[in-house]
Amino acid sequence: MSAANFRRLTSGSPIGIAVASLLASFFFSACAGQGDINRVQPDAIEKSLFQNDDGSARLFYYRKTTVGVPPTSAYSFEGLMGDMYKVRFDIRKEFLVGYRSYDYAAGSENPTTGGTNNTDTPFLIYKILSHFDVKREYNPGTGEETNVISENTTDRPWEDRAFMRVDWSQNLAEGTEPDMTDPMYYLLYAHKLDTGYAIGTDDAALTNPDRPIIHRDYIDWVSKEQRTPDLLACYKQFGADDEVGPFGCGPAEITYRNSLLPVPELSPWIASTLLPIRSADTGTEIDS
């Protein structure tokens, strides 16, 4: 098409205006380029969820609840809850470590080692898979940013990076023997047969009732573990070994929900109305 014919086609008439608009939209869309490409993988957790604004460790209430048991398993039942603990977390290079934020025996520690500084034996230890920042990739020569958003593990030291990915499948503090967080700890002895696995955010996130919930005001994750009761415990409970009655004493996959609820900060008025806890021996006030 000659330039004169093009001008005549696009000058003034409705058809000409439509053709010009179509060509203009095609031209600008070709120049728009590719949108953002997000390469950040699921289950990224902000470290700030476990920290106060001043960088100190936040306090949480922790409880482990049994939410799934095979109907023929004699080991446990759904809805059974473990003890509740008040816990704080220490983010390390390889592990997320949870300590009690109170003294196991009131008054047994001094102000430096007790209370929220308590470093008694940790009862929650989870493997940290990676520390990273979420940022745009860039040309290292010019600093020009690209449209690719990814996990950066090189620009800053690990302790300064804003995100981490945690392996919630196994509490390393438990080992292969039952521990106090297990709801059946005081009732029926059992061994772990493997490390189990945890439900991730990419496991049918919209329909999976066991999907993790990671928010600043509430955190929970679901893990599955293979447990098998001790045969002596079966004798004590049923008077015989496996295959007695409707239940079996063989291995079973037990599903647990681990919940963390932030401890609310008391207003100055409420705090002033609470009576202090005092030592029975000395009468001195104990930081609870």
Secondary structure by P-SEA (a helix, b strand, c coil): ccaaaaaaaacccaaaaaaaaaaaaaaaaaacccccccccccccccccccccccccbbbbbbbbbbcccccccccccccccccccccccccccccccccccccccccccccccccccccccccbbbbbcccccccccccccccccccbbbbbcccccccccccccccccccccccccccccccccccbbbbbccbbbbbccccccccccccccccccbbbbbbbbbbbccaaaaaaacccccccccccccbbbbbbbbbbbccccccaaaaaabbbbbbccccccccc
